Structure formats: structure tokens, C-alpha cells
Amino acid sequence: MSFTRHRLSLLDGRITGLAALPAAPTPDTDSDTCGKPLLVFVHGGGADATAFDIPGHSQLELAARNGFPALALDRPGAGGSATLGFPPTSDTGLMRANAEFLHDAVGELWGRHGAERPGVVVVGCSIGGAIALHLAALWTEREAPAWPLLGVAVADIGQVPPPRLVGFWDDVEPAEHADPALLTGAIEMPPLWTIPRYVMEAGARRESFQPAVRAELNEVVGGWLRDWEAVASAVTVPVHYRLGALDTLWVPDPDHVAAFAAALRTRSPYVDAALFPGSSHVVANSAAGYEYRHQVLGFAERCAAAAATPELHAASAAAGRP
């Protein structure tokens, strides 16, 4: 399917991003693509929206070619988006503030691109995954949400980091931004075979990489560790959750994944949670990353189907499925 690309500017220029939009259906194309939800991608720390659009390996392009409007946002303080101005020593509140900002940005996207679509599925990576869950919890709190959230797919976020990462940033001179590459000496490096050549080459060119907002690096090993269970327990939409089985920024233990899934199942009608074999951090760009990317599209299809047939999730739960 053909598609078009363009830059995004939202909330009077305070949020920027990228869009890959499938061509409008014609009598010669599959009109069912109008039934596919908007996919909104939320990047991790030390990245921006282009992390989902690496040339030749674009998640946005894959989604658009399969009929999904694909929109990647620069989170506050990344790309061309305005900073939220949190003190660099802060370790709480920034994720929630990101979610509030993105909630309004997605509302604007829905107004532009939501016609005839069933709703929105948010896809979050790493710190962006934690923020996606905050966003889902915030969406639930709103008495009359301005846009329909169908589900959330998150990866590369856990709740038990290696001990050396807790308090790591306390020993680094505070500044508004910090280079995540400083973590190299504090963590075990993943096997090189888990990282495709195109990722290594993009990293060497510093494509899609940039200094991260220091306060969110503090929070992911600070406030997030205190808040994750309450956030996960507040999510009321379906969730697809994956953590790389060889992730070195989190302890990839099956029991930890089970605990994360249990918190999500407090209110979510459908949770598909698992370790992703053979992957290190950022499963979408791992050696088997294309499998994960297609899992996300399949999950989005399920969410759209459940929007029309709510019994789908009840039947899954009754059958003892995720």
C-alpha cells in the first residue's frame, strides 16, 4: 500500500514528530483499512521520533504499508518539542507530565486523522513505555476522554533494574540533559549478535540518538520503581507487554514479568505479557525485531476487532488466555 510522509507540529508547535499515512482507499484498494486504528509511537530516553523511522527498517513505514496511520511524537525535551523544565535532580512527576502533554497531542492527532478510524493504539519503547502506561492511566481518569484509546503496546520497561543502576545518576554532575552512553560502564553489555548491523551503523552515526532529559533518567530508577504498580493497576485497556530476555537495563526474570502482568490484570480486560527470546534492550531493533513489530500490528488488529466485538476479550479471559 502506498503512503505519504510528513512532519508533525502539534499544540502550537510545542510537540513535533513524524507521520506515515496510508493512501486513502479507492475502488481498487482494500477499503477495510479504514477499520485500522491510529498507531502513536512514543520513544525512549536518549532518542526522538526518528528512532521509529530508521531508513530501510522503518516501523512507521511497515505500519503505513499495512494500512495503519503511523504517528511518532518527539516527547517533551526531545527533537523539536518544548521541554517541561523539570529540575535535573528531580526523580518523580516527569513521566506523568509527559503523559498529560501527550494526551493533548494525541487528541489533536485524533481530530486530524481519526475520521472513520476505530480508535488509537499507543506503542511505547523503554521510558516511552512507562509514559505510555501513565498515559493509559490518565486516559482512564478522564470522565469524558477526547479520543478513544483501544490499547497500549509497551516494551523494554520493567520494574527491577540491576542494582548498579539505582542511584547511578546521583554521581553524575546534574545538568538538564545527560548522555545515556554513560551507562556503558555500569551495565553488562548484551551479546553483540542481538544487535543488527543497521542498528550498530545508525548508532555509530548517532542517528535517532541525542542527550536524554536527566530528570527522566532519574525517574526511571526512582519514582517509577515506587509508582509502577499503581500505574499498571490503573490501566483499563488491553496491553501487549514484552521485555527482552537478554535486556541488561532491567532484570529479565519470568517472575518479574508475571508480577508486572498481574498488576496490569487488575483492571485491563486483556494482557499479553512475556519475555521476548533472543532480544536485548529495544526489542523492535533486535535480531528478531521484525517479529515483534508484526506482533504489535497484530495486537492493534485485535484491539480494533474488540472495539466492534467487546465479547472478544471476555472470551479470551474465560479461555484462560493472556
N, C-alpha and C positions, 0 to 999 in steps of 0.2 A: 504494500500500500504506500502511495506517495504521501509526503508530509512536507510541512514548511517549518522553518526555524525562525525565531526572532528573540530579541532581548525583552526582558520584562522590567517594568518600572511600576511599582505599586505604592500606595499610601503616600501620594505626592512625592515620589522619588526616594522615600526612606527605606524601601526594600527593592532590591534588584534581583535579577535571576535570568533563567533561560527557559524557552518553551520549544517543544517539538509537537506540532499539531497535525494530526492526520487530515488528509483532504476530505472535504465534505462528500458524503455518499452520492453517487449518481446511479442511474438505472443499470449501469454496467458494473457497479461495485456492491459490496455487501452492506446493505442498509442497517444490518444488525449492529454495526459498530457504534451506532448512536446509543446502544444499550450498555456501552462500556463506561466505567467511571473515570473521572479525572484522577490522575496519579500525581501527587505532590511529593517531591523528594526533598528531604531535609538532611544536609551534610553533617559530617562530624567535625571535630576540632582540628584546626590547622588546615582547613580546606575551604572551598567555596563551591558554588553551584556547578562549576565546570568539572568537579570530581565525578559527576554522573554523565559526562559528555566527552570522555576521552576519545579522540579521533580513532575510528576503526573499532572501538569497543564501547560505544555509547549506550548507556541504559535508556536514555531518553529516546534515542533512535529506535532501539528494539521495541520499546513500548509503543511509539507512534506507528511503526510499521505494522503493529498488531492491532491498531485501531484505538489505542488509548491516548487521549490528550495528556502529554507528559510535561510537567512543570517543575523546575528545580529552583529553589529560592536560596539566595545568599542570606544566611542568618545575620542578625544584628552584629555589626563589627567585622563582617567578612564581605569580600567582594566590594560592591558599591553601596552596601547597606549601612545605614547610620548605626553608630554604637549606642548602647544603652547607658554607658557611663558608670558602670559599677566599679567600686574601688578594686584595685588589683589584688588586695588581700581578702576580699570577700569570698566566702565559701558556701553561700546559700542565696537562693532567691533569683539568680540569673536565669536558670532554666525555666522557671515559671514565667518570668518576664519575657523571655523569648517566645514562650507558648502564647502569651497574650498578644504579642506583636504579630506572630504568625497567624493567629486566629483571625485577626482583622484582614491580613493579607490574603488568606485563603477565601475569606468572604468576598473580597474584590475579584479574585480569580473566578469564583463561582458565578458572580454577576456577569463576567465577560464570556465564560466558556461553558457554563453549566446547562445551557438550554438543551433539553431532551436527554440529558445525562441522568443516571440514577443517583449519583452522589460522588463522594470523594473518598479515596483511599490514600492515606499518608504513609510514606515509606521513609523510615529514619535509619541512619547509619551512626553507630558509636554514640557520641554525645548527642547527635541528632536523633538517635533512637530514644534516648531518655527524654529529650524535649518532645518528641512525637507522643510519648506516653503522657507527659504533662499536658500536651495539647488535647489529647483524648479525654483526660480527666476534666480539664477546663471546659471542654465542649459539653460534657455531661452536666456540669454545674449550671450552664445557661438554661434558663427556663424556656426560652424560645430561640434555639440556635439559628443563626442567619444562613447556615448552609448544612447540608446533610452529610454526616460522617458515616461511612459504611464500614470502615475497618482500618486497622493500623498494622503495617508490617515493619518490624524492628529487628535489627541485627547488631552484633558487635558491642552490646551493652550488657553488663552483668551487675552483680551486687557484692562480689567478693574479689577484690583486687589482690595481687601479690603484695605481701607485707611491705616491701621496699617502696611501693608507690604511695602508701599512706603517709602524708606529711612531706612528700618529696618536694613540693614547690615551696615549702616553708624555708628551705635552704637556698633558694634562688632569689636573687635580688628582685623585689617587686617592680613591675612595670605593667603598662596596660596590656601589652602583648608579650607572648613568650614563644619560643620555638620548640614544638613538641619533640624535635630531634634530640633535645637534651635528655630525653628519657632513655636514649640508647644505652647508656651505661648503667641504668637502674633496672633494666628488664632483660630477661633471656631472649635472645633473638630467635625468631621462628626458623624452621628449616627453609632454606632457600628455594627448594622445589615447590613450596606452597605459593610462591610469588611469581606470576607470569612475567615474561620478558617485557611485555608492553608496560607493566606497572613499574618495573625497575627503570626502564628508559624514561618514563614520564617523571619518576621521582628524581632521576639524575638531572632532568631539565627543569625541575621544580614546577612542573605544570600542575595546576589544581592545588598546589601547596602554598601556604602562607603562614605567618605567625598566628598563633591562636590567642583568643581572648584569655588572659591569665585567670580571671575570676572563674571562668567555666572549667578550666583545668583544675583549679582548687575544688570546685563544687563536685566534680565527678568522683573525687576521692574524699569528699567532705559531706556536704549536705545531701547529696544523692544517696550516700550509704545510709543516712538516717531516714530518708524520705521515700526510698524506692517502693517499699511495701505498701505504704499508704497510697502512693500514686497508682501503682499497679492495681490495687484493690478497688480503685475508683473508676476504672475503665469499664464501660458498658457496651463496647462494640467488639466485634471479632478481632483477634490478634494472631498474627503469624510471627513467631519468635525463633531466631536462630543465633547461636553462639558458636564460633569456630572451635572445633575440637582441639586445635593447636594454638588458640589465642594466648598471647603472652601478656596482654594488658588486663585480663581477667582470669580467674582460676576456673578453667572449663570442666567442672565436675558435674556428672549427671545429677547428683543430689541438689546442686545449686540451681540447675535448670529446672528440676522438679519443684523446688521451692518458689522460683520465680513464676512458674506456670500456676502453682497453687494460689498465689496472690492474685494473678490475673483472673483466675476462675471464680473469684469472689463474686464478680458481677458480669463478667464477659460471657456471652452465650456460646462462644466457640474459641478455643485456644489450641493452636498447633505449635507446640514448643519442642525443640530438640537441639542437640549438638549437631553441627554440620561437619561431617567427617572430612579430614584432609585439608582443612582450611585454617589459616591463622587469622589475624585481625583484618577486618574488611572482607567478609566472605564473598561479596559481589565481585571483588577483584582477586579472588583466589584462583588456584589452578582449576577448580571446578565451579568457578563463579557463574558461568552461563547457566548451570543447573539451578543455582539459587535465583538468578534473575527470572528464569521461567517459573520457578515456584511462586515468586511474587506476583507475576501476571496471572497465574492460575488462582492464587488466593483472591486477587482482585475480581476475577470472574466469579468466584464463589460468593463474594460479598455482594456483587450485583445480582446474582441469582437469588440470594437470600432476601434482598430488598423487595423482590417481587414475590418470593415464597418464603415467609418467615419460618414456616414449619421445617425448613431445611436444617437449621441449626438445632432445633429441638430434636429432630430425628437423629442427628449426629450424636448429640449428648445421650440420647436414650440407647443408642447402639454402643456406647462406651468408647466413642472415638474422641479425638482431641477436643 
